[in-house]
Amino acid sequence: MGWMMADPFLGKRAGDAQFNIRISGVEQLQAKLAKLGPAVRRECEIAVANYLLLQIIKDVPPYKKVTRRSVYGVPFASAKQRRWFFWALSTGQIDVPYRRRGKHGGIATQWHIQQTKNAVWIYNDDPAATYVYDDIWQNKLIGRIGWRTISAIVQAKTANLKAVVDRAAKKAIKKQGLS
């Protein structure tokens, strides 16, 4: 199974970073969907998107204390540099490209599913999501704590997608009165 995440900086609108998930490469699943009518295929796509979204939201690692020093070696060059950094951050003289919350915060509440004419997209509006879930941009500290990237979550759940599609197809066929 393959997946593609859109570049978070291409989706930037009004200060928000946004990324989308596109799943491809499941040839057997795609062949099965191609044989179904467009209404049944759309129901299956929505079911897969809802299933994956639920899996992403549920995939929160248990708390694990990881220090900056253990990940990066040296946290700051000196205590003076550390004090200056947090002072400048609190006074607004420097800015980070995401909101600092200290906890998971609102990332889990910012997931959405959008339907377009040809696809169903899963996306997250939270600017910090890129640094938590993206393969390329994931923060080293976040990864060491145990947060999995989207590709790792999707790969772990690939085996269940066939059953999700089967259930959705049966439900859609029954809904249309074709069974």
Buried (B, 14 or more C-beta within 10 A) or exposed (E): BEBEBBBBEEBEEEEEBBBBBEBEEBEEBEEBBEEBEEEBBBBBBBBBBBBBBEBBEEBEEEEEEBEEEEBEEEBBEEEEEEEBEEEEEEEEEEEEEBEEEEEEBBBBEBBEBEEEEEEBBBBBBBBBBBBBBBEEBBBEBBBBBEBBBBBBBBBEBBEEBEEBBEEBBEBBBEEEEEE
